[in-house]
Amino acid sequence: MTAYEPIEEINDEIRAARQYVQNIKDESHLKQRKRAAEIKENNIMNRNLIKNHTLDDRLLRTIHGSMAFGCLVAIDKAYNDRAKVERRKFLAQEVDQTRQEHAFVNAQIHHGHDERLVAIHRVKDQDRMKQAYVRHRVEHTQNEVYDTVQEQRLLLLEQQKRRRAQIAFSQGFNAQHISISNALKRHESNIRTQRKARHARELVARQKQNTDEQARLIEKYLTQRKHVRRALSNIERKQLDVQAMRDAGDRLLQAQQRVAHIRARNSNIQQFSIMKMTPNTEDLRQKTRSLTESMLERDSLFDTITDHMAAQQTVQ
């Protein structure tokens, strides 16, 4: 847009010159019309004046029919001739002035045409210069744009290469990351599997240990219960033996009492019985002593078993 502003200014100057020349033409034509109207009006007035004078002359000649006004007519004719001469001079001056004005107008028109041609040539020269300048600027701009486009293209290619390299790096990194993640997942899965297996083994071992412990405790309980039952049975047997020993002692005491009673009642028979049964009494005493010792041994054995069971319960 800046390159065409001088052309618009030149066109404005050309339009202003045309308007100036047209104004001069209009003024010249207006003056010519005014002068033609004035000349026409003067001609009409002169003709009327001449016509009137002619009628007056005729009237005077007709009415008076004398030569008294001859001098006046001559004077009037002289004035009329002078007026005609002045009018002719005026007309000649007007014609000369009109010609001069026409010549001036024509000169102005030619001058305007010349100036217009000069302006047109100047405008054309300026246009050629502007066009050459614009062409040079356009070529320079195109070269700059071409260079810029080439630089941008090279930069774009470089960016594309860098982008491709980044994408390849990111893809490789992602693939490596995925492989590492998968390896870590597999490792973690293996660790979890091993932990589960170890936990299962430990759980099985604990359950087996608990089962063994329970079995051992049950066996120990059964053994202890067996010993207790055996001890209880021994105690019961001991109590039965003690009771039997007591019953035997009671029977022995009763027998001794009966024997003493029989000895006291039958002295003769008792003497005979004493003499005859003395060895038997000693045997009975020996048997009673041995039974008492066995009962004492059983009591000591029962006490030993009871103390042993109490010690085991204390340890547990």
Secondary structure, 3 states (H helix, E strand, C coil): CHHHHHHHHHHHHHHHHHHHHHHHHHHHHHHHHHHHHHHHHHHHHHHHHHHHHHHHHHHHHHHCCCCCCHHHHHHHHHHHHHHHHHHHHHHHHHHHHHHHHHHHHHHHHHHHHHHHHHHHHHHHHHHHHHHHHHHHHHHHHHHHHHHHHHHHHHHHHHHHHHHHHHHHHHHHHHHHHHHHHHHHHHHHHHHHHHHHHHHHHHHHHHHHHHHHHHHHHHHHHHHHHHHHHHHHHHHHHHHHHHHHHHHHHHHHHHHHHHHHHHHHHCHHHHHHHHHHHHHHHHHHHHHHHHHHHHHHHHHHHHHHHHHHHHHHHHHC
